Amino acid sequence: MTSKNKTGCHHPICMMAHDLVNSLSVIVGNCDLLKEFDQPAEAIDRLSRIRDTATQMAETLREYQCHMAVLIRSIPPHEEKAAS
């Protein structure tokens, strides 16, 4: 689930998205660990839904992060300071 930031962007928006993806990865990992214990079927179903939602959110944030990195690189340096 976790992947290195290939964009190399250090803009606050990119860094925030990266931090959120990391937090969502923790949620996914904890769901996986909890599913290993003897759980009622309803609990397993809820854990699966939480895991799937966190995974989808992380994918969306990764796409957003990459898109923002491209946009930020396209802004001339004098305009980037005004935009942040």
N, CA, C and O atoms as a Tinker XYZ file with bonds, in Angstrom:
   336  protein
     1  N      0.829000   -1.194000    0.000000    73     2
     2  CA     0.000000    0.000000    0.000000    64     1     3
     3  C      0.869000    1.251000    0.000000    63     2     4     5
     4  O      0.575000    2.216000   -0.705000    81     3
     5  N      1.923000    1.233000    0.779000    73     3     6
     6  CA     2.772000    2.417000    0.779000    64     5     7
     7  C      3.704000    2.369000   -0.408000    63     6     8     9
     8  O      4.166000    1.305000   -0.819000    81     7
     9  N      3.972000    3.537000   -0.949000    73     7    10
    10  CA     4.921000    3.628000   -2.046000    64     9    11
    11  C      5.724000    4.897000   -1.858000    63    10    12    13
    12  O      5.255000    5.872000   -1.271000    81    11
    13  N      6.943000    4.866000   -2.369000    73    11    14
    14  CA     7.785000    6.047000   -2.229000    64    13    15
    15  C      7.234000    7.169000   -3.087000    63    14    16    17
    16  O      6.662000    6.930000   -4.150000    81    15
    17  N      7.411000    8.386000   -2.618000    73    15    18
    18  CA     6.967000    9.563000   -3.344000    64    17    19
    19  C      7.884000    9.764000   -4.542000    63    18    20    21
    20  O      8.969000   10.332000   -4.412000    81    19
    21  N      7.452000    9.302000   -5.700000    73    19    22
    22  CA     8.265000    9.394000   -6.915000    64    21    23
    23  C      8.257000   10.794000   -7.507000    63    22    24    25
    24  O      9.073000   11.106000   -8.374000    81    23
    25  N      7.338000   11.642000   -7.046000    73    23    26
    26  CA     7.247000   12.987000   -7.608000    64    25    27
    27  C      8.331000   13.893000   -7.053000    63    26    28    29
    28  O      8.707000   14.870000   -7.701000    81    27
    29  N      8.839000   13.589000   -5.866000    73    27    30
    30  CA     9.870000   14.415000   -5.253000    64    29    31
    31  C      9.374000   15.796000   -4.895000    63    30    32    33
    32  O     10.172000   16.724000   -4.760000    81    31
    33  N      8.088000   15.950000   -4.740000    73    31    34
    34  CA     7.496000   17.250000   -4.462000    64    33    35
    35  C      7.544000   17.522000   -2.962000    63    34    36    37
    36  O      7.158000   16.673000   -2.158000    81    35
    37  N      8.018000   18.707000   -2.592000    73    35    38
    38  CA     8.077000   19.083000   -1.190000    64    37    39
    39  C      7.110000   20.224000   -0.885000    63    38    40    41
    40  O      7.245000   20.892000    0.140000    81    39
    41  N      6.156000   20.447000   -1.746000    73    39    42
    42  CA     5.140000   21.473000   -1.545000    64    41    43
    43  C      4.214000   20.998000   -0.421000    63    42    44    45
    44  O      3.934000   19.803000   -0.321000    81    43
    45  N      3.739000   21.910000    0.422000    73    43    46
    46  CA     2.881000   21.500000    1.544000    64    45    47
    47  C      1.683000   20.633000    1.139000    63    46    48    49
    48  O      1.329000   19.707000    1.869000    81    47
    49  N      1.063000   20.908000    0.010000    73    47    50
    50  CA    -0.091000   20.113000   -0.424000    64    49    51
    51  C      0.337000   18.683000   -0.713000    63    50    52    53
    52  O     -0.349000   17.740000   -0.317000    81    51
    53  N      1.461000   18.510000   -1.399000    73    51    54
    54  CA     1.953000   17.170000   -1.713000    64    53    55
    55  C      2.352000   16.431000   -0.444000    63    54    56    57
    56  O      2.084000   15.238000   -0.301000    81    55
    57  N      2.993000   17.146000    0.474000    73    55    58
    58  CA     3.428000   16.525000    1.717000    64    57    59
    59  C      2.224000   16.102000    2.564000    63    58    60    61
    60  O      2.258000   15.053000    3.207000    81    59
    61  N      1.171000   16.906000    2.568000    73    59    62
    62  CA    -0.028000   16.557000    3.314000    64    61    63
    63  C     -0.675000   15.305000    2.712000    63    62    64    65
    64  O     -1.076000   14.401000    3.445000    81    63
    65  N     -0.774000   15.252000    1.398000    73    63    66
    66  CA    -1.348000   14.079000    0.741000    64    65    67
    67  C     -0.526000   12.839000    1.067000    63    66    68    69
    68  O     -1.088000   11.774000    1.324000    81    67
    69  N      0.793000   12.965000    1.059000    73    67    70
    70  CA     1.676000   11.848000    1.377000    64    69    71
    71  C      1.441000   11.378000    2.818000    63    70    72    73
    72  O      1.376000   10.175000    3.068000    81    71
    73  N      1.315000   12.303000    3.753000    73    71    74
    74  CA     1.064000   11.952000    5.152000    64    73    75
    75  C     -0.290000   11.258000    5.321000    63    74    76    77
    76  O     -0.418000   10.315000    6.102000    81    75
    77  N     -1.291000   11.727000    4.589000    73    75    78
    78  CA    -2.610000   11.098000    4.667000    64    77    79
    79  C     -2.573000    9.675000    4.111000    63    78    80    81
    80  O     -3.200000    8.775000    4.670000    81    79
    81  N     -1.848000    9.470000    3.023000    73    79    82
    82  CA    -1.707000    8.126000    2.458000    64    81    83
    83  C     -1.031000    7.207000    3.485000    63    82    84    85
    84  O     -1.433000    6.054000    3.646000    81    83
    85  N     -0.016000    7.713000    4.172000    73    83    86
    86  CA     0.646000    6.912000    5.206000    64    85    87
    87  C     -0.331000    6.529000    6.319000    63    86    88    89
    88  O     -0.333000    5.388000    6.781000    81    87
    89  N     -1.153000    7.473000    6.743000    73    87    90
    90  CA    -2.128000    7.189000    7.796000    64    89    91
    91  C     -3.160000    6.166000    7.337000    63    90    92    93
    92  O     -3.558000    5.292000    8.108000    81    91
    93  N     -3.585000    6.271000    6.109000    73    91    94
    94  CA    -4.535000    5.298000    5.565000    64    93    95
    95  C     -3.898000    3.917000    5.463000    63    94    96    97
    96  O     -4.579000    2.904000    5.625000    81    95
    97  N     -2.604000    3.872000    5.199000    73    95    98
    98  CA    -1.890000    2.590000    5.158000    64    97    99
    99  C     -1.901000    1.915000    6.521000    63    98   100   101
   100  O     -1.995000    0.691000    6.614000    81    99
   101  N     -1.804000    2.711000    7.572000    73    99   102
   102  CA    -1.868000    2.169000    8.932000    64   101   103
   103  C     -3.249000    1.561000    9.178000    63   102   104   105
   104  O     -3.357000    0.491000    9.777000    81   103
   105  N     -4.290000    2.228000    8.725000    73   103   106
   106  CA    -5.652000    1.706000    8.879000    64   105   107
   107  C     -5.793000    0.379000    8.142000    63   106   108   109
   108  O     -6.346000   -0.578000    8.685000    81   107
   109  N     -5.299000    0.316000    6.917000    73   107   110
   110  CA    -5.372000   -0.920000    6.136000    64   109   111
   111  C     -4.622000   -2.045000    6.849000    63   110   112   113
   112  O     -5.127000   -3.162000    6.959000    81   111
   113  N     -3.428000   -1.746000    7.329000    73   111   114
   114  CA    -2.639000   -2.764000    8.023000    64   113   115
   115  C     -3.317000   -3.270000    9.280000    63   114   116   117
   116  O     -3.295000   -4.467000    9.565000    81   115
   117  N     -3.924000   -2.357000   10.038000    73   115   118
   118  CA    -4.631000   -2.777000   11.250000    64   117   119
   119  C     -5.860000   -3.617000   10.924000    63   118   120   121
   120  O     -6.173000   -4.562000   11.648000    81   119
   121  N     -6.548000   -3.286000    9.857000    73   119   122
   122  CA    -7.692000   -4.109000    9.429000    64   121   123
   123  C     -7.221000   -5.519000    9.086000    63   122   124   125
   124  O     -7.859000   -6.502000    9.463000    81   123
   125  N     -6.102000   -5.612000    8.371000    73   123   126
   126  CA    -5.560000   -6.924000    8.022000    64   125   127
   127  C     -5.205000   -7.726000    9.275000    63   126   128   129
   128  O     -5.491000   -8.921000    9.357000    81   127
   129  N     -4.579000   -7.060000   10.250000    73   127   130
   130  CA    -4.205000   -7.752000   11.489000    64   129   131
   131  C     -5.432000   -8.221000   12.262000    63   130   132   133
   132  O     -5.461000   -9.346000   12.761000    81   131
   133  N     -6.446000   -7.359000   12.364000    73   131   134
   134  CA    -7.649000   -7.720000   13.114000    64   133   135
   135  C     -8.406000   -8.873000   12.459000    63   134   136   137
   136  O     -9.041000   -9.672000   13.146000    81   135
   137  N     -8.338000   -8.958000   11.132000    73   135   138
   138  CA    -9.030000  -10.042000   10.433000    64   137   139
   139  C     -8.396000  -11.405000   10.714000    63   138   140   141
   140  O     -9.026000  -12.439000   10.497000    81   139
   141  N     -7.151000  -11.407000   11.196000    73   139   142
   142  CA    -6.473000  -12.669000   11.509000    64   141   143
   143  C     -7.014000  -13.297000   12.799000    63   142   144   145
   144  O     -6.873000  -14.503000   13.002000    81   143
   145  N     -7.631000  -12.492000   13.670000    73   143   146
   146  CA    -8.199000  -13.014000   14.910000    64   145   147
   147  C     -9.571000  -13.619000   14.626000    63   146   148   149
   148  O    -10.226000  -13.288000   13.637000    81   147
   149  N     -9.977000  -14.495000   15.502000    73   147   150
   150  CA   -11.300000  -15.111000   15.369000    64   149   151
   151  C    -12.354000  -14.034000   15.601000    63   150   152   153
   152  O    -12.547000  -13.574000   16.727000    81   151
   153  N    -13.031000  -13.639000   14.535000    73   151   154
   154  CA   -14.011000  -12.556000   14.584000    64   153   155
   155  C    -15.352000  -13.059000   14.043000    63   154   156   157
   156  O    -15.385000  -13.937000   13.181000    81   155
   157  N    -16.455000  -12.503000   14.549000    73   155   158
   158  CA   -17.753000  -12.824000   13.951000    64   157   159
   159  C    -17.782000  -12.352000   12.487000    63   158   160   161
   160  O    -17.050000  -11.438000   12.107000    81   159
   161  N    -18.620000  -12.977000   11.689000    73   159   162
   162  CA   -18.715000  -12.653000   10.255000    64   161   163
   163  C    -19.022000  -11.168000   10.038000    63   162   164   165
   164  O    -18.492000  -10.549000    9.116000    81   163
   165  N    -19.883000  -10.603000   10.893000    73   163   166
   166  CA   -20.242000   -9.188000   10.747000    64   165   167
   167  C    -19.010000   -8.291000   10.958000    63   166   168   169
   168  O    -18.840000   -7.298000   10.251000    81   167
   169  N    -18.170000   -8.635000   11.911000    73   167   170
   170  CA   -16.953000   -7.851000   12.172000    64   169   171
   171  C    -15.991000   -7.947000   10.996000    63   170   172   173
   172  O    -15.391000   -6.949000   10.598000    81   171
   173  N    -15.845000   -9.136000   10.445000    73   171   174
   174  CA   -14.973000   -9.322000    9.270000    64   173   175
   175  C    -15.476000   -8.491000    8.100000    63   174   176   177
   176  O    -14.688000   -7.871000    7.385000    81   175
   177  N    -16.798000   -8.480000    7.908000    73   175   178
   178  CA   -17.395000   -7.696000    6.826000    64   177   179
   179  C    -17.122000   -6.203000    7.025000    63   178   180   181
   180  O    -16.775000   -5.502000    6.074000    81   179
   181  N    -17.279000   -5.724000    8.246000    73   179   182
   182  CA   -17.028000   -4.303000    8.527000    64   181   183
   183  C    -15.550000   -3.958000    8.340000    63   182   184   185
   184  O    -15.220000   -2.909000    7.786000    81   183
   185  N    -14.672000   -4.832000    8.797000    73   183   186
   186  CA   -13.242000   -4.602000    8.608000    64   185   187
   187  C    -12.889000   -4.551000    7.119000    63   186   188   189
   188  O    -12.066000   -3.740000    6.694000    81   187
   189  N    -13.512000   -5.414000    6.347000    73   187   190
   190  CA   -13.271000   -5.411000    4.897000    64   189   191
   191  C    -13.740000   -4.108000    4.268000    63   190   192   193
   192  O    -13.070000   -3.561000    3.392000    81   191
   193  N    -14.887000   -3.610000    4.711000    73   191   194
   194  CA   -15.389000   -2.341000    4.171000    64   193   195
   195  C    -14.486000   -1.174000    4.556000    63   194   196   197
   196  O    -14.202000   -0.301000    3.736000    81   195
   197  N    -14.035000   -1.168000    5.818000    73   195   198
   198  CA   -13.122000   -0.102000    6.261000    64   197   199
   199  C    -11.838000   -0.158000    5.451000    63   198   200   201
   200  O    -11.342000    0.871000    4.991000    81   199
   201  N    -11.297000   -1.367000    5.275000    73   199   202
   202  CA   -10.057000   -1.548000    4.520000    64   201   203
   203  C    -10.221000   -1.077000    3.077000    63   202   204   205
   204  O     -9.371000   -0.359000    2.548000    81   203
   205  N    -11.318000   -1.486000    2.449000    73   203   206
   206  CA   -11.563000   -1.093000    1.054000    64   205   207
   207  C    -11.702000    0.422000    0.914000    63   206   208   209
   208  O    -11.181000    1.013000   -0.032000    81   207
   209  N    -12.404000    1.045000    1.857000    73   207   210
   210  CA   -12.577000    2.495000    1.814000    64   209   211
   211  C    -11.240000    3.207000    1.973000    63   210   212   213
   212  O    -10.942000    4.146000    1.235000    81   211
   213  N    -10.435000    2.763000    2.935000    73   211   214
   214  CA    -9.115000    3.376000    3.153000    64   213   215
   215  C     -8.221000    3.196000    1.921000    63   214   216   217
   216  O     -7.488000    4.111000    1.548000    81   215
   217  N     -8.280000    2.024000    1.295000    73   215   218
   218  CA    -7.486000    1.767000    0.090000    64   217   219
   219  C     -7.904000    2.689000   -1.047000    63   218   220   221
   220  O     -7.056000    3.253000   -1.737000    81   219
   221  N     -9.214000    2.842000   -1.242000    73   219   222
   222  CA    -9.712000    3.734000   -2.298000    64   221   223
   223  C     -9.320000    5.178000   -2.033000    63   222   224   225
   224  O     -8.952000    5.901000   -2.959000    81   223
   225  N     -9.395000    5.601000   -0.782000    73   223   226
   226  CA    -9.010000    6.971000   -0.438000    64   225   227
   227  C     -7.525000    7.194000   -0.706000    63   226   228   229
   228  O     -7.138000    8.245000   -1.218000    81   227
   229  N     -6.694000    6.218000   -0.363000    73   227   230
   230  CA    -5.255000    6.339000   -0.599000    64   229   231
   231  C     -4.953000    6.436000   -2.092000    63   230   232   233
   232  O     -4.110000    7.233000   -2.505000    81   231
   233  N     -5.637000    5.630000   -2.901000    73   231   234
   234  CA    -5.443000    5.686000   -4.354000    64   233   235
   235  C     -5.834000    7.062000   -4.899000    63   234   236   237
   236  O     -5.122000    7.629000   -5.729000    81   235
   237  N     -6.959000    7.592000   -4.434000    73   235   238
   238  CA    -7.409000    8.915000   -4.866000    64   237   239
   239  C     -6.391000    9.981000   -4.475000    63   238   240   241
   240  O     -6.071000   10.856000   -5.279000    81   239
   241  N     -5.885000    9.914000   -3.254000    73   239   242
   242  CA    -4.890000   10.886000   -2.799000    64   241   243
   243  C     -3.596000   10.782000   -3.598000    63   242   244   245
   244  O     -2.979000   11.800000   -3.915000    81   243
   245  N     -3.182000    9.561000   -3.926000    73   243   246
   246  CA    -1.965000    9.392000   -4.741000    64   245   247
   247  C     -2.132000   10.059000   -6.105000    63   246   248   249
   248  O     -1.233000   10.754000   -6.579000    81   247
   249  N     -3.295000    9.841000   -6.731000    73   247   250
   250  CA    -3.555000   10.471000   -8.026000    64   249   251
   251  C     -3.563000   11.993000   -7.888000    63   250   252   253
   252  O     -3.000000   12.697000   -8.726000    81   251
   253  N     -4.195000   12.495000   -6.838000    73   251   254
   254  CA    -4.255000   13.932000   -6.582000    64   253   255
   255  C     -2.850000   14.473000   -6.350000    63   254   256   257
   256  O     -2.490000   15.532000   -6.865000    81   255
   257  N     -2.058000   13.737000   -5.570000    73   255   258
   258  CA    -0.698000   14.160000   -5.261000    64   257   259
   259  C      0.138000   14.274000   -6.540000    63   258   260   261
   260  O      0.867000   15.248000   -6.726000    81   259
   261  N      0.027000   13.287000   -7.406000    73   259   262
   262  CA     0.779000   13.325000   -8.669000    64   261   263
   263  C      0.309000   14.479000   -9.547000    63   262   264   265
   264  O      1.125000   15.175000  -10.151000    81   263
   265  N     -0.991000   14.680000   -9.618000    73   263   266
   266  CA    -1.547000   15.770000  -10.420000    64   265   267
   267  C     -1.080000   17.120000   -9.882000    63   266   268   269
   268  O     -0.697000   18.000000  -10.653000    81   267
   269  N     -1.112000   17.282000   -8.557000    73   267   270
   270  CA    -0.673000   18.539000   -7.954000    64   269   271
   271  C      0.813000   18.783000   -8.190000    63   270   272   273
   272  O      1.224000   19.919000   -8.426000    81   271
   273  N      1.619000   17.731000   -8.128000    73   271   274
   274  CA     3.058000   17.879000   -8.361000    64   273   275
   275  C      3.325000   18.401000   -9.765000    63   274   276   277
   276  O      4.190000   19.254000   -9.961000    81   275
   277  N      2.580000   17.887000  -10.744000    73   275   278
   278  CA     2.737000   18.351000  -12.130000    64   277   279
   279  C      2.320000   19.811000  -12.238000    63   278   280   281
   280  O      3.006000   20.609000  -12.876000    81   279
   281  N      1.198000   20.163000  -11.615000    73   279   282
   282  CA     0.734000   21.550000  -11.670000    64   281   283
   283  C      1.716000   22.499000  -10.996000    63   282   284   285
   284  O      1.993000   23.583000  -11.509000    81   283
   285  N      2.236000   22.091000   -9.852000    73   283   286
   286  CA     3.170000   22.945000   -9.121000    64   285   287
   287  C      4.437000   23.178000   -9.921000    63   286   288   289
   288  O      4.972000   24.287000   -9.932000    81   287
   289  N      4.922000   22.136000  -10.592000    73   287   290
   290  CA     6.132000   22.283000  -11.407000    64   289   291
   291  C      5.913000   23.204000  -12.602000    63   290   292   293
   292  O      6.861000   23.786000  -13.129000    81   291
   293  N      4.659000   23.332000  -13.028000    73   291   294
   294  CA     4.382000   24.171000  -14.198000    64   293   295
   295  C      4.252000   25.652000  -13.836000    63   294   296   297
   296  O      4.219000   26.505000  -14.723000    81   295
   297  N      4.177000   25.961000  -12.538000    73   295   298
   298  CA     4.060000   27.361000  -12.112000    64   297   299
   299  C      5.451000   27.995000  -12.078000    63   298   300   301
   300  O      6.372000   27.440000  -11.479000    81   299
   301  N      5.606000   29.149000  -12.716000    73   299   302
   302  CA     6.901000   29.833000  -12.630000    64   301   303
   303  C      7.238000   30.163000  -11.179000    63   302   304   305
   304  O      6.333000   30.434000  -10.390000    81   303
   305  N      8.529000   30.148000  -10.808000    73   303   306
   306  CA     8.929000   30.335000   -9.399000    64   305   307
   307  C      8.340000   31.560000   -8.708000    63   306   308   309
   308  O      7.968000   31.467000   -7.539000    81   307
   309  N      8.242000   32.687000   -9.374000    73   307   310
   310  CA     7.703000   33.879000   -8.726000    64   309   311
   311  C      6.206000   33.737000   -8.441000    63   310   312   313
   312  O      5.719000   34.330000   -7.479000    81   311
   313  N      5.464000   32.975000   -9.242000    73   311   314
   314  CA     4.038000   32.775000   -9.019000    64   313   315
   315  C      3.789000   31.719000   -7.955000    63   314   316   317
   316  O      2.777000   31.785000   -7.256000    81   315
   317  N      4.687000   30.741000   -7.812000    73   315   318
   318  CA     4.509000   29.678000   -6.821000    64   317   319
   319  C      4.513000   30.242000   -5.415000    63   318   320   321
   320  O      3.744000   29.781000   -4.571000    81   319
   321  N      5.353000   31.223000   -5.140000    73   319   322
   322  CA     5.406000   31.823000   -3.802000    64   321   323
   323  C      4.089000   32.504000   -3.473000    63   322   324   325
   324  O      3.642000   32.458000   -2.327000    81   323
   325  N      3.467000   33.127000   -4.441000    73   323   326
   326  CA     2.186000   33.791000   -4.219000    64   325   327
   327  C      1.053000   32.771000   -4.049000    63   326   328   329
   328  O      0.084000   33.030000   -3.335000    81   327
   329  N      1.178000   31.599000   -4.713000    73   327   330
   330  CA     0.136000   30.579000   -4.645000    64   329   331
   331  C      0.160000   29.820000   -3.323000    63   330   332   333
   332  O     -0.868000   29.273000   -2.925000    81   331
   333  N      1.296000   29.767000   -2.628000    73   331   334
   334  CA     1.336000   28.989000   -1.376000    64   333   335
   335  C      1.055000   29.786000   -0.179000    63   334   336
   336  O      1.059000   29.255000    0.931000    81   335
